[in-house]
């Protein structure tokens, strides 16, 4: 194997390694962004029930949702 062939193989292996590294970094960045994204919902519902169907808040005494009129759990 002459030096030109070895150099081409080294350049090809380096290119593959750089592309793989960039893909891993991008995936980590996307995963970190998803993990740290804020939720649309409040952390505490202050004694209210959330409707599993539409997501509306209801008082804890309600049997049916105030928006979609479906039966609430509990």
C-alpha positions in Angstrom: 0.0 0.0 0.0 1.6 3.3 -1.0 1.4 6.6 0.9 -1.3 8.1 -1.3 -3.7 5.2 -0.6 -3.0 5.4 3.1 -3.5 9.2 3.1 -6.9 8.8 1.3 -8.0 6.2 3.8 -6.9 8.4 6.7 -8.9 11.4 5.3 -12.0 9.2 4.7 -11.8 7.8 8.3 -11.4 11.3 9.7 -14.4 12.6 7.7 -16.6 9.7 9.0 -15.5 10.4 12.6 -16.2 14.2 12.3 -19.6 13.6 10.8 -20.5 11.0 13.5 -19.4 13.5 16.2 -21.5 16.3 14.7 -24.5 14.0 14.6 -24.1 12.9 18.2 -23.7 16.5 19.4 -26.8 17.6 17.5 -28.8 14.7 19.0 -27.7 15.6 22.5 -28.6 19.2 22.0 -32.1 18.3 20.8 -32.6 15.9 23.7 -31.4 18.5 26.2 -33.8 21.1 24.7 -36.7 18.7 24.9 -35.9 17.8 28.5 -35.6 21.4 29.7 -38.7 22.8 27.8 -41.3 24.2 30.1 -44.6 22.4 30.4 -47.8 24.2 29.3 -49.5 23.0 32.5 -49.1 24.4 35.9 -47.2 22.4 38.5 -49.8 22.8 41.2 -53.5 22.7 40.6 -54.5 24.1 44.0 -57.2 21.5 44.8 -58.6 21.4 41.3 -59.1 18.4 39.0 -57.8 18.4 35.4 -60.0 16.9 32.8 -58.1 14.1 31.1 -60.0 14.8 27.8 -59.7 18.5 27.3 -57.3 19.6 30.0 -59.6 22.2 31.6 -59.4 22.9 35.3 -62.4 22.0 37.4 -63.2 22.4 41.1 -62.6 19.3 43.1 -66.4 18.9 43.8 -67.3 18.8 40.1 -68.4 15.5 38.7 -68.4 16.6 35.0 -66.0 18.9 33.2 -67.1 22.5 32.8 -66.0 22.6 29.2 -66.5 19.3 27.5 -69.1 17.9 30.0 -67.3 14.5 30.2 -67.2 12.6 33.5 -64.2 13.4 35.6 -62.2 10.7 37.4 -62.3 10.4 41.2 
